[in-house]
Amino acid sequence: MPTKTPILQVAALSKSFGGVLAVNNCNLSIREGTITGLIGPNGAGKTTLFNLITGAEKPTAGRILFHGRRIDGLPPHRVFHEGIVRTFQIPRELKTMTLLENLMLVPANQVGERIWNPLLFSGRVSRQERLHFDKAMEVLEFVELSHLRDEFASNLSGGQKKLLELARTLMCDPKLILLDEPGAGVNRVLMQKLVGKIEVLCQELGITIFLIEHDMDLVTRLCNPVIVMSEGRYLAEGTPDEVKKDQRVLDAYLGGQYR
């Protein structure tokens, strides 16, 4: 169940690239246990905000708090260890590896990564490999891709690659998943499957979801609340119906801010 407690807080956050302010004194919070949508016109700063949260970019100013602890400026691997993972608008699968291999590479601190451990601690390495294998098969079953476990990731359809991206996030038991346009390039059949999986993650597994999406049908079905960004700033927040009727939002999408 959603709580009133924010799992993520962004305070006076800014990011400039030269003279361009991609994120401009942005303030927002994400409540734990919600599927929160992030919408806005192209160039509103949505993906840059995700990059700042996950450590891919360092903020020019401001703070990011996760469970009350500052994470702004942490490198991506440290943010990952905090329990924040993300997907990308264009999937970044490891093309020449199988689906199973894509998933088994995700868990951190694998014993077999150290060069001598497979020789010195072969039993320990094998036990951990079995745990990761079992977890990967469980996740593949969840996203309904287990029948493709030995297929190269490059051979998947666009929708299947989105499901694989989602599967990879689940290999590290995340607390917060950031989804960057999960519906982009996905056909309607796979879209319904993807939507169902996201709902299960939140409602049954208690994972908080924060997603960018341009498909308002998907946003209306999945998200509550919806946050709107425009020109790098927080603009509005509410239910999907409230947001769609907000004159400030209509102006932002239709160019009213330039009149």
C-alpha angles and dihedrals in degrees: 000000000000115000132202089240113106113231091188130029127185114195126189089330119179135173124184129189104199105306094343119099104209092173115026121194091315121186124185143130136211118216118225115255096023136117099225120190124212115202137166142129121293110287094026092127099253099133091040088055090053090049090053093048093050095045097248087120130029117229121245089215141348138049139276117200126191114191086346095305123113114246100164110127095017114134116252095257091056091049088050090054089052089063102261118127133167146197127215134235088238107042116243100205121162094254101199094048128079123251090255092051091048089058099041091056093060105075113093128233097027111183093220092060091081110085099233100037097085087059100038100035104024093148093052091046091050093050092051092046089054091051091050091046092052091047092048092051090048091052093046089052089051093054091039095241099112091110087063096048093123096040119110110253091232089067095061124105119248092261093048090052089055089053090049090051089053090047092054091055089056095057091079101045095244126205095202128025121196112204117195108205098324091181098054112120094357121131119234096256094053089039091063090049092049092049091051092051092050091051091051092049091056104033100038105023097035096233115153114230127204113182141180114214139161095192102094093192089061092044092050092051098043112027136076115184111027120200121203124209126192129175091355095305139105105257109171145341136200145100116323091258093049093049094048090055097045110114092211089058093047090050092050093052094042096043097255092142089069096055 
